[in-house]
Amino acid sequence: FLEIENKEDFRKFKEDLLKRAKEKANARKPSYETQSPK
């Protein structure tokens, strides 16, 4: 499991995760980019 040293690492990890999720969603559904799940 990924070890999180501090809040900065956690922030980077979250941003990377969101970026990957967005890219995956856009690859599946191009119209998704204007919508946000939350």
N, C-alpha and C positions, 0 to 999 in steps of 0.2 A: 504493500500500500504506500501511496505517496506521503512523505512526511512533510508537514507544513511547519516551517521554522517560526514565521511571524505573520503579521497581517499583510505585509507587502507580498510575501510569497503566495498567500491565500488569494489576494486580489489578482495577481498574475494568473494563478491557476484557474480562477473563476472566469476571467476574461478569455483565456485560451479555450476553456470549455464552451463558453457561449459562442465564440467565433466558430468553433468546429460544428456546433449544433446548427448555427445559422447557415453555414455553408452546406451542410447535409440537407437541410430543409429546402434551401434554394435550388439544390441540384434535383430534388424530387419535385418541388412545386415552385416554379419561378414567381408566381403571383403572391407567394407567402411573404416576401420581403417587406411589404407595406403593412402587414398585420403583425401584432405583437400578442403573444399568448397571455401576458399579464398587464 
